[in-house]
Amino acid sequence: MEFEFKIIPLTISVIVAFACGTIGARIAGRREGCLGAIILGFTGSYLGQLLAEKLSLTEVMANIPIPIPLSFDIAGEKIYFFWNIVGAAAFMALMNLVWGPPKSK
């Protein structure tokens, strides 16, 4: 088995993770830096996909006519943008329970 490194799909994945992490953190009432948003985006991606798969919600959302796309393909891999944001927001909400509410400046 040969591993082929492709920079474009990796870059797009990092950008998507950053966007999802930033949106998820803002929904949960937090502001994260660039690296924190990327880590949150990847964590949210995993949790969101897991949640959608366990509850069989991916097929339900695919059949709802919405004018914006909820998923897209990156290098042959289907990315569910909506579930990434849901997972990131859920993870940040859980972290808010652990860390407490954000401190105002």
KOLGU-4560 file (N, C-alpha, C; in nm, 3 decimals, padded with zeros to 5 digits):
<recs>
<n_xx: 00.084 n_yy: -00.118 n_zz: 00.000 ca_xx: 00.000 ca_yy: 00.000 ca_zz: 00.000 c_xx: 00.089 c_yy: 00.124 c_zz: 00.000 mol: A seq: 1 type: MET>
<n_xx: 00.062 n_yy: 00.212 n_zz: -00.094 ca_xx: 00.145 ca_yy: 00.330 ca_zz: -00.109 c_xx: 00.066 c_yy: 00.453 c_zz: -00.064 mol: A seq: 2 type: GLU>
<n_xx: 00.130 n_yy: 00.535 n_zz: 00.017 ca_xx: 00.069 ca_yy: 00.658 ca_zz: 00.065 c_xx: 00.104 c_yy: 00.771 c_zz: -00.031 mol: A seq: 3 type: PHE>
<n_xx: 00.002 n_yy: 00.837 n_zz: -00.081 ca_xx: 00.025 ca_yy: 00.948 ca_zz: -00.173 c_xx: -00.018 c_yy: 01.077 c_zz: -00.104 mol: A seq: 4 type: GLU>
<n_xx: 00.076 n_yy: 01.166 n_zz: -00.084 ca_xx: 00.051 ca_yy: 01.292 ca_zz: -00.017 c_xx: 00.005 c_yy: 01.395 c_zz: -00.120 mol: A seq: 5 type: PHE>
<n_xx: -00.110 n_yy: 01.453 n_zz: -00.095 ca_xx: -00.163 ca_yy: 01.557 ca_zz: -00.184 c_xx: -00.185 c_yy: 01.682 c_zz: -00.101 mol: A seq: 6 type: LYS>
<n_xx: -00.124 n_yy: 01.790 n_zz: -00.141 ca_xx: -00.127 ca_yy: 01.914 ca_zz: -00.064 c_xx: -00.261 c_yy: 01.986 c_zz: -00.077 mol: A seq: 7 type: ILE>
<n_xx: -00.325 n_yy: 01.980 n_zz: -00.192 ca_xx: -00.451 ca_yy: 02.053 ca_zz: -00.213 c_xx: -00.563 c_yy: 01.999 c_zz: -00.123 mol: A seq: 8 type: ILE>
<n_xx: -00.589 n_yy: 01.866 n_zz: -00.120 ca_xx: -00.693 ca_yy: 01.817 ca_zz: -00.030 c_xx: -00.663 c_yy: 01.844 c_zz: 00.117 mol: A seq: 9 type: PRO>
<n_xx: -00.535 n_yy: 01.838 n_zz: 00.155 ca_xx: -00.499 ca_yy: 01.868 ca_zz: 00.293 c_xx: -00.526 c_yy: 02.014 c_zz: 00.325 mol: A seq: 10 type: LEU>
<n_xx: -00.490 n_yy: 02.103 n_zz: 00.235 ca_xx: -00.513 ca_yy: 02.246 ca_zz: 00.255 c_xx: -00.662 c_yy: 02.275 c_zz: 00.265 mol: A seq: 11 type: THR>
<n_xx: -00.740 n_yy: 02.216 n_zz: 00.176 ca_xx: -00.885 ca_yy: 02.237 ca_zz: 00.180 c_xx: -00.944 c_yy: 02.182 c_zz: 00.309 mol: A seq: 12 type: ILE>
<n_xx: -00.896 n_yy: 02.067 n_zz: 00.354 ca_xx: -00.945 ca_yy: 02.009 ca_zz: 00.479 c_xx: -00.914 c_yy: 02.099 c_zz: 00.598 mol: A seq: 13 type: SER>
<n_xx: -00.795 n_yy: 02.159 n_zz: 00.601 ca_xx: -00.758 ca_yy: 02.250 ca_zz: 00.710 c_xx: -00.845 c_yy: 02.376 c_zz: 00.705 mol: A seq: 14 type: VAL>
<n_xx: -00.871 n_yy: 02.427 n_zz: 00.587 ca_xx: -00.956 ca_yy: 02.547 ca_zz: 00.574 c_xx: -01.098 c_yy: 02.516 c_zz: 00.619 mol: A seq: 15 type: ILE>
<n_xx: -01.151 n_yy: 02.401 n_zz: 00.579 ca_xx: -01.286 ca_yy: 02.361 ca_zz: 00.622 c_xx: -01.289 c_yy: 02.342 c_zz: 00.773 mol: A seq: 16 type: VAL>
<n_xx: -01.186 n_yy: 02.279 n_zz: 00.830 ca_xx: -01.180 ca_yy: 02.260 ca_zz: 00.975 c_xx: -01.175 c_yy: 02.394 c_zz: 01.047 mol: A seq: 17 type: ALA>
<n_xx: -01.098 n_yy: 02.488 n_zz: 00.994 ca_xx: -01.091 ca_yy: 02.622 ca_zz: 01.054 c_xx: -01.226 c_yy: 02.691 c_zz: 01.052 mol: A seq: 18 type: PHE>
<n_xx: -01.293 n_yy: 02.686 n_zz: 00.936 ca_xx: -01.424 ca_yy: 02.751 ca_zz: 00.924 c_xx: -01.526 c_yy: 02.687 c_zz: 01.017 mol: A seq: 19 type: ALA>
<n_xx: -01.532 n_yy: 02.554 n_zz: 01.019 ca_xx: -01.628 ca_yy: 02.484 ca_zz: 01.105 c_xx: -01.597 c_yy: 02.506 c_zz: 01.252 mol: A seq: 20 type: CYS>
<n_xx: -01.469 n_yy: 02.504 n_zz: 01.288 ca_xx: -01.429 ca_yy: 02.527 ca_zz: 01.426 c_xx: -01.462 c_yy: 02.667 c_zz: 01.473 mol: A seq: 21 type: GLY>
<n_xx: -01.439 n_yy: 02.765 n_zz: 01.386 ca_xx: -01.470 ca_yy: 02.903 ca_zz: 01.420 c_xx: -01.620 c_yy: 02.923 c_zz: 01.439 mol: A seq: 22 type: THR>
<n_xx: -01.699 n_yy: 02.871 n_zz: 01.347 ca_xx: -01.844 ca_yy: 02.885 ca_zz: 01.357 c_xx: -01.896 c_yy: 02.810 c_zz: 01.479 mol: A seq: 23 type: ILE>
<n_xx: -01.848 n_yy: 02.688 n_zz: 01.502 ca_xx: -01.891 ca_yy: 02.611 ca_zz: 01.618 c_xx: -01.856 c_yy: 02.678 c_zz: 01.749 mol: A seq: 24 type: GLY>
<n_xx: -01.737 n_yy: 02.737 n_zz: 01.757 ca_xx: -01.696 ca_yy: 02.808 ca_zz: 01.880 c_xx: -01.784 c_yy: 02.931 c_zz: 01.902 mol: A seq: 25 type: ALA>
<n_xx: -01.814 n_yy: 03.003 n_zz: 01.797 ca_xx: -01.899 ca_yy: 03.123 ca_zz: 01.811 c_xx: -02.041 c_yy: 03.086 c_zz: 01.852 mol: A seq: 26 type: ARG>
<n_xx: -02.093 n_yy: 02.974 n_zz: 01.801 ca_xx: -02.226 ca_yy: 02.929 ca_zz: 01.841 c_xx: -02.228 c_yy: 02.897 c_zz: 01.990 mol: A seq: 27 type: ILE>
<n_xx: -02.119 n_yy: 02.839 n_zz: 02.039 ca_xx: -02.109 ca_yy: 02.802 ca_zz: 02.180 c_xx: -02.067 c_yy: 02.919 c_zz: 02.269 mol: A seq: 28 type: ALA>
<n_xx: -02.042 n_yy: 03.035 n_zz: 02.210 ca_xx: -02.010 ca_yy: 03.153 ca_zz: 02.288 c_xx: -01.863 c_yy: 03.170 c_zz: 02.321 mol: A seq: 29 type: GLY>
<n_xx: -01.776 n_yy: 03.107 n_zz: 02.245 ca_xx: -01.632 ca_yy: 03.118 ca_zz: 02.269 c_xx: -01.563 c_yy: 03.176 c_zz: 02.146 mol: A seq: 30 type: ARG>
<n_xx: -01.445 n_yy: 03.231 n_zz: 02.169 ca_xx: -01.360 ca_yy: 03.276 ca_zz: 02.058 c_xx: -01.230 c_yy: 03.199 c_zz: 02.068 mol: A seq: 31 type: ARG>
<n_xx: -01.197 n_yy: 03.128 n_zz: 01.964 ca_xx: -01.075 ca_yy: 03.048 ca_zz: 01.960 c_xx: -00.978 c_yy: 03.109 c_zz: 01.860 mol: A seq: 32 type: GLU>
<n_xx: -00.850 n_yy: 03.085 n_zz: 01.881 ca_xx: -00.748 ca_yy: 03.127 ca_zz: 01.786 c_xx: -00.747 c_yy: 03.036 c_zz: 01.665 mol: A seq: 33 type: GLY>
<n_xx: -00.653 n_yy: 03.061 n_zz: 01.576 ca_xx: -00.646 ca_yy: 02.985 ca_zz: 01.451 c_xx: -00.622 c_yy: 02.836 c_zz: 01.477 mol: A seq: 34 type: CYS>
<n_xx: -00.520 n_yy: 02.803 n_zz: 01.555 ca_xx: -00.489 ca_yy: 02.663 ca_zz: 01.581 c_xx: -00.602 c_yy: 02.596 c_zz: 01.661 mol: A seq: 35 type: LEU>
<n_xx: -00.657 n_yy: 02.668 n_zz: 01.758 ca_xx: -00.768 ca_yy: 02.613 ca_zz: 01.836 c_xx: -00.890 c_yy: 02.586 c_zz: 01.750 mol: A seq: 36 type: GLY>
<n_xx: -00.917 n_yy: 02.675 n_zz: 01.655 ca_xx: -01.031 ca_yy: 02.655 ca_zz: 01.565 c_xx: -01.009 c_yy: 02.536 c_zz: 01.474 mol: A seq: 37 type: ALA>
<n_xx: -00.886 n_yy: 02.516 n_zz: 01.427 ca_xx: -00.858 ca_yy: 02.402 ca_zz: 01.340 c_xx: -00.873 c_yy: 02.271 c_zz: 01.417 mol: A seq: 38 type: ILE>
<n_xx: -00.817 n_yy: 02.267 n_zz: 01.538 ca_xx: -00.832 ca_yy: 02.146 ca_zz: 01.621 c_xx: -00.979 c_yy: 02.122 c_zz: 01.654 mol: A seq: 39 type: ILE>
<n_xx: -01.050 n_yy: 02.227 n_zz: 01.689 ca_xx: -01.193 ca_yy: 02.215 ca_zz: 01.717 c_xx: -01.269 c_yy: 02.169 c_zz: 01.594 mol: A seq: 40 type: LEU>
<n_xx: -01.230 n_yy: 02.218 n_zz: 01.477 ca_xx: -01.296 ca_yy: 02.177 ca_zz: 01.352 c_xx: -01.278 c_yy: 02.030 c_zz: 01.323 mol: A seq: 41 type: GLY>
<n_xx: -01.155 n_yy: 01.979 n_zz: 01.341 ca_xx: -01.132 ca_yy: 01.836 ca_zz: 01.318 c_xx: -01.204 c_yy: 01.751 c_zz: 01.422 mol: A seq: 42 type: PHE>
<n_xx: -01.203 n_yy: 01.795 n_zz: 01.548 ca_xx: -01.275 ca_yy: 01.723 ca_zz: 01.653 c_xx: -01.425 c_yy: 01.727 c_zz: 01.626 mol: A seq: 43 type: THR>
<n_xx: -01.475 n_yy: 01.843 n_zz: 01.589 ca_xx: -01.617 ca_yy: 01.857 ca_zz: 01.556 c_xx: -01.657 c_yy: 01.774 c_zz: 01.436 mol: A seq: 44 type: GLY>
<n_xx: -01.567 n_yy: 01.762 n_zz: 01.340 ca_xx: -01.593 ca_yy: 01.678 ca_zz: 01.224 c_xx: -01.614 c_yy: 01.534 c_zz: 01.266 mol: A seq: 45 type: SER>
<n_xx: -01.526 n_yy: 01.485 n_zz: 01.351 ca_xx: -01.538 ca_yy: 01.347 ca_zz: 01.398 c_xx: -01.666 c_yy: 01.328 c_zz: 01.479 mol: A seq: 46 type: TYR>
<n_xx: -01.690 n_yy: 01.419 n_zz: 01.574 ca_xx: -01.810 ca_yy: 01.405 ca_zz: 01.659 c_xx: -01.938 c_yy: 01.423 c_zz: 01.580 mol: A seq: 47 type: LEU>
<n_xx: -01.939 n_yy: 01.518 n_zz: 01.488 ca_xx: -02.059 ca_yy: 01.541 ca_zz: 01.407 c_xx: -02.092 c_yy: 01.424 c_zz: 01.318 mol: A seq: 48 type: GLY>
<n_xx: -01.990 n_yy: 01.368 n_zz: 01.253 ca_xx: -02.012 ca_yy: 01.251 ca_zz: 01.168 c_xx: -02.058 c_yy: 01.132 c_zz: 01.250 mol: A seq: 49 type: GLN>
<n_xx: -01.998 n_yy: 01.115 n_zz: 01.368 ca_xx: -02.037 ca_yy: 01.005 ca_zz: 01.456 c_xx: -02.182 c_yy: 01.021 c_zz: 01.502 mol: A seq: 50 type: LEU>
<n_xx: -02.218 n_yy: 01.142 n_zz: 01.541 ca_xx: -02.355 ca_yy: 01.170 ca_zz: 01.584 c_xx: -02.455 c_yy: 01.146 c_zz: 01.471 mol: A seq: 51 type: LEU>
<n_xx: -02.426 n_yy: 01.196 n_zz: 01.354 ca_xx: -02.516 ca_yy: 01.179 ca_zz: 01.239 c_xx: -02.529 c_yy: 01.033 c_zz: 01.200 mol: A seq: 52 type: ALA>
<n_xx: -02.419 n_yy: 00.960 n_zz: 01.207 ca_xx: -02.422 ca_yy: 00.819 ca_zz: 01.170 c_xx: -02.500 c_yy: 00.736 c_zz: 01.272 mol: A seq: 53 type: GLU>
<n_xx: -02.476 n_yy: 00.760 n_zz: 01.400 ca_xx: -02.544 ca_yy: 00.682 ca_zz: 01.505 c_xx: -02.694 c_yy: 00.709 c_zz: 01.509 mol: A seq: 54 type: LYS>
<n_xx: -02.733 n_yy: 00.833 n_zz: 01.480 ca_xx: -02.875 ca_yy: 00.868 ca_zz: 01.482 c_xx: -02.941 c_yy: 00.857 c_zz: 01.345 mol: A seq: 55 type: LEU>
<n_xx: -02.867 n_yy: 00.812 n_zz: 01.244 ca_xx: -02.915 ca_yy: 00.797 ca_zz: 01.105 c_xx: -02.974 c_yy: 00.927 c_zz: 01.051 mol: A seq: 56 type: SER>
<n_xx: -02.906 n_yy: 01.037 n_zz: 01.079 ca_xx: -02.957 ca_yy: 01.168 ca_zz: 01.036 c_xx: -02.900 c_yy: 01.214 c_zz: 00.903 mol: A seq: 57 type: LEU>
<n_xx: -02.795 n_yy: 01.149 n_zz: 00.855 ca_xx: -02.736 ca_yy: 01.190 ca_zz: 00.728 c_xx: -02.834 c_yy: 01.173 c_zz: 00.613 mol: A seq: 58 type: THR>
<n_xx: -02.904 n_yy: 01.061 n_zz: 00.611 ca_xx: -03.000 ca_yy: 01.036 ca_zz: 00.505 c_xx: -03.121 c_yy: 01.128 c_zz: 00.516 mol: A seq: 59 type: GLU>
<n_xx: -03.161 n_yy: 01.160 n_zz: 00.638 ca_xx: -03.275 ca_yy: 01.249 ca_zz: 00.660 c_xx: -03.243 c_yy: 01.388 c_zz: 00.606 mol: A seq: 60 type: VAL>
<n_xx: -03.124 n_yy: 01.439 n_zz: 00.640 ca_xx: -03.086 ca_yy: 01.573 ca_zz: 00.595 c_xx: -03.065 c_yy: 01.578 c_zz: 00.444 mol: A seq: 61 type: MET>
<n_xx: -03.025 n_yy: 01.467 n_zz: 00.382 ca_xx: -03.003 ca_yy: 01.464 ca_zz: 00.238 c_xx: -03.134 c_yy: 01.477 c_zz: 00.162 mol: A seq: 62 type: ALA>
<n_xx: -03.246 n_yy: 01.439 n_zz: 00.222 ca_xx: -03.375 ca_yy: 01.443 ca_zz: 00.154 c_xx: -03.453 c_yy: 01.572 c_zz: 00.178 mol: A seq: 63 type: ASN>
<n_xx: -03.400 n_yy: 01.663 n_zz: 00.258 ca_xx: -03.466 ca_yy: 01.790 ca_zz: 00.284 c_xx: -03.421 c_yy: 01.891 c_zz: 00.178 mol: A seq: 64 type: ILE>
<n_xx: -03.516 n_yy: 01.950 n_zz: 00.105 ca_xx: -03.477 ca_yy: 02.046 ca_zz: 00.001 c_xx: -03.436 c_yy: 02.180 c_zz: 00.063 mol: A seq: 65 type: PRO>
<n_xx: -03.308 n_yy: 02.206 n_zz: 00.066 ca_xx: -03.254 ca_yy: 02.330 ca_zz: 00.121 c_xx: -03.173 c_yy: 02.397 c_zz: 00.010 mol: A seq: 66 type: ILE>
<n_xx: -03.182 n_yy: 02.530 n_zz: -00.002 ca_xx: -03.112 ca_yy: 02.597 ca_zz: -00.112 c_xx: -02.960 c_yy: 02.599 c_zz: -00.098 mol: A seq: 67 type: PRO>
<n_xx: -02.905 n_yy: 02.566 n_zz: 00.021 ca_xx: -02.759 ca_yy: 02.563 ca_zz: 00.038 c_xx: -02.712 c_yy: 02.419 c_zz: 00.049 mol: A seq: 68 type: ILE>
<n_xx: -02.596 n_yy: 02.387 n_zz: -00.006 ca_xx: -02.546 ca_yy: 02.249 ca_zz: 00.005 c_xx: -02.497 c_yy: 02.220 c_zz: 00.146 mol: A seq: 69 type: PRO>
<n_xx: -02.532 n_yy: 02.103 n_zz: 00.198 ca_xx: -02.488 ca_yy: 02.063 ca_zz: 00.331 c_xx: -02.365 c_yy: 01.974 c_zz: 00.326 mol: A seq: 70 type: LEU>
<n_xx: -02.329 n_yy: 01.929 n_zz: 00.207 ca_xx: -02.211 ca_yy: 01.844 ca_zz: 00.193 c_xx: -02.145 c_yy: 01.872 c_zz: 00.058 mol: A seq: 71 type: SER>
<n_xx: -02.018 n_yy: 01.836 n_zz: 00.049 ca_xx: -01.945 ca_yy: 01.847 ca_zz: -00.076 c_xx: -01.833 c_yy: 01.744 c_zz: -00.076 mol: A seq: 72 type: PHE>
<n_xx: -01.774 n_yy: 01.723 n_zz: -00.192 ca_xx: -01.667 ca_yy: 01.623 ca_zz: -00.207 c_xx: -01.531 c_yy: 01.691 c_zz: -00.209 mol: A seq: 73 type: ASP>
<n_xx: -01.437 n_yy: 01.633 n_zz: -00.132 ca_xx: -01.297 ca_yy: 01.674 ca_zz: -00.136 c_xx: -01.215 c_yy: 01.551 c_zz: -00.165 mol: A seq: 74 type: ILE>
<n_xx: -01.154 n_yy: 01.547 n_zz: -00.281 ca_xx: -01.067 ca_yy: 01.436 ca_zz: -00.321 c_xx: -01.137 c_yy: 01.301 c_zz: -00.305 mol: A seq: 75 type: ALA>
<n_xx: -01.263 n_yy: 01.294 n_zz: -00.346 ca_xx: -01.337 ca_yy: 01.169 ca_zz: -00.338 c_xx: -01.397 c_yy: 01.138 c_zz: -00.203 mol: A seq: 76 type: GLY>
<n_xx: -01.376 n_yy: 01.224 n_zz: -00.106 ca_xx: -01.430 ca_yy: 01.204 ca_zz: 00.029 c_xx: -01.545 c_yy: 01.302 c_zz: 00.051 mol: A seq: 77 type: GLU>
<n_xx: -01.659 n_yy: 01.251 n_zz: 00.094 ca_xx: -01.776 ca_yy: 01.337 ca_zz: 00.116 c_xx: -01.763 c_yy: 01.406 c_zz: 00.252 mol: A seq: 78 type: LYS>
<n_xx: -01.772 n_yy: 01.538 n_zz: 00.255 ca_xx: -01.760 ca_yy: 01.618 ca_zz: 00.376 c_xx: -01.896 c_yy: 01.679 c_zz: 00.405 mol: A seq: 79 type: ILE>
<n_xx: -01.949 n_yy: 01.652 n_zz: 00.522 ca_xx: -02.078 ca_yy: 01.708 ca_zz: 00.564 c_xx: -02.052 c_yy: 01.832 c_zz: 00.647 mol: A seq: 80 type: TYR>
<n_xx: -02.053 n_yy: 01.947 n_zz: 00.582 ca_xx: -02.022 ca_yy: 02.075 ca_zz: 00.646 c_xx: -02.114 c_yy: 02.101 c_zz: 00.765 mol: A seq: 81 type: PHE>
<n_xx: -02.242 n_yy: 02.073 n_zz: 00.749 ca_xx: -02.340 ca_yy: 02.098 ca_zz: 00.854 c_xx: -02.307 c_yy: 02.018 c_zz: 00.980 mol: A seq: 82 type: PHE>
<n_xx: -02.275 n_yy: 01.888 n_zz: 00.963 ca_xx: -02.248 ca_yy: 01.804 ca_zz: 01.080 c_xx: -02.115 c_yy: 01.839 c_zz: 01.145 mol: A seq: 83 type: TRP>
<n_xx: -02.020 n_yy: 01.892 n_zz: 01.068 ca_xx: -01.895 ca_yy: 01.938 ca_zz: 01.126 c_xx: -01.921 c_yy: 02.054 c_zz: 01.223 mol: A seq: 84 type: ASN>
<n_xx: -02.006 n_yy: 02.147 n_zz: 01.182 ca_xx: -02.040 ca_yy: 02.262 ca_zz: 01.267 c_xx: -02.118 c_yy: 02.216 c_zz: 01.390 mol: A seq: 85 type: ILE>
<n_xx: -02.213 n_yy: 02.125 n_zz: 01.371 ca_xx: -02.290 ca_yy: 02.072 ca_zz: 01.484 c_xx: -02.196 c_yy: 02.004 c_zz: 01.584 mol: A seq: 86 type: VAL>
<n_xx: -02.104 n_yy: 01.923 n_zz: 01.534 ca_xx: -02.009 ca_yy: 01.855 ca_zz: 01.623 c_xx: -01.918 c_yy: 01.952 c_zz: 01.696 mol: A seq: 87 type: GLY>
<n_xx: -01.870 n_yy: 02.054 n_zz: 01.626 ca_xx: -01.783 ca_yy: 02.154 ca_zz: 01.689 c_xx: -01.859 c_yy: 02.232 c_zz: 01.796 mol: A seq: 88 type: ALA>
<n_xx: -01.983 n_yy: 02.271 n_zz: 01.767 ca_xx: -02.063 ca_yy: 02.343 ca_zz: 01.866 c_xx: -02.095 c_yy: 02.255 c_zz: 01.987 mol: A seq: 89 type: ALA>
<n_xx: -02.125 n_yy: 02.128 n_zz: 01.962 ca_xx: -02.153 ca_yy: 02.037 ca_zz: 02.074 c_xx: -02.029 c_yy: 02.016 c_zz: 02.159 mol: A seq: 90 type: ALA>
<n_xx: -01.913 n_yy: 02.001 n_zz: 02.096 ca_xx: -01.789 ca_yy: 01.984 ca_zz: 02.171 c_xx: -01.757 c_yy: 02.108 c_zz: 02.253 mol: A seq: 91 type: PHE>
<n_xx: -01.776 n_yy: 02.227 n_zz: 02.196 ca_xx: -01.749 ca_yy: 02.350 ca_zz: 02.271 c_xx: -01.850 c_yy: 02.369 c_zz: 02.383 mol: A seq: 92 type: MET>
<n_xx: -01.975 n_yy: 02.328 n_zz: 02.361 ca_xx: -02.073 ca_yy: 02.336 ca_zz: 02.470 c_xx: -02.033 c_yy: 02.245 c_zz: 02.585 mol: A seq: 93 type: ALA>
<n_xx: -01.982 n_yy: 02.127 n_zz: 02.553 ca_xx: -01.932 ca_yy: 02.036 ca_zz: 02.655 c_xx: -01.812 c_yy: 02.096 c_zz: 02.727 mol: A seq: 94 type: LEU>
<n_xx: -01.723 n_yy: 02.160 n_zz: 02.652 ca_xx: -01.607 ca_yy: 02.225 ca_zz: 02.714 c_xx: -01.649 c_yy: 02.344 c_zz: 02.800 mol: A seq: 95 type: MET>
<n_xx: -01.757 n_yy: 02.413 n_zz: 02.762 ca_xx: -01.809 ca_yy: 02.521 ca_zz: 02.845 c_xx: -01.856 c_yy: 02.468 c_zz: 02.980 mol: A seq: 96 type: ASN>
<n_xx: -01.912 n_yy: 02.347 n_zz: 02.980 ca_xx: -01.953 ca_yy: 02.287 ca_zz: 03.107 c_xx: -01.831 c_yy: 02.255 c_zz: 03.194 mol: A seq: 97 type: LEU>
<n_xx: -01.722 n_yy: 02.214 n_zz: 03.131 ca_xx: -01.600 ca_yy: 02.179 ca_zz: 03.205 c_xx: -01.525 c_yy: 02.305 c_zz: 03.249 mol: A seq: 98 type: VAL>
<n_xx: -01.503 n_yy: 02.398 n_zz: 03.156 ca_xx: -01.424 ca_yy: 02.518 ca_zz: 03.184 c_xx: -01.503 c_yy: 02.630 c_zz: 03.249 mol: A seq: 99 type: TRP>
<n_xx: -01.634 n_yy: 02.627 n_zz: 03.235 ca_xx: -01.716 ca_yy: 02.737 ca_zz: 03.281 c_xx: -01.742 c_yy: 02.833 c_zz: 03.167 mol: A seq: 100 type: GLY>
<n_xx: -01.827 n_yy: 02.932 n_zz: 03.191 ca_xx: -01.861 ca_yy: 03.027 ca_zz: 03.083 c_xx: -01.741 c_yy: 03.112 c_zz: 03.047 mol: A seq: 101 type: PRO>
<n_xx: -01.742 n_yy: 03.166 n_zz: 02.923 ca_xx: -01.629 ca_yy: 03.250 ca_zz: 02.882 c_xx: -01.623 c_yy: 03.377 c_zz: 02.968 mol: A seq: 102 type: PRO>
<n_xx: -01.501 n_yy: 03.419 n_zz: 02.996 ca_xx: -01.482 ca_yy: 03.540 ca_zz: 03.076 c_xx: -01.493 c_yy: 03.662 c_zz: 02.987 mol: A seq: 103 type: LYS>
<n_xx: -01.567 n_yy: 03.761 n_zz: 03.031 ca_xx: -01.582 ca_yy: 03.883 ca_zz: 02.952 c_xx: -01.461 c_yy: 03.971 c_zz: 02.978 mol: A seq: 104 type: SER>
<n_xx: -01.424 n_yy: 04.048 n_zz: 02.876 ca_xx: -01.305 ca_yy: 04.136 ca_zz: 02.889 c_xx: -01.344 c_yy: 04.273 c_zz: 02.928 mol: A seq: 105 type: LYS>
</recs>
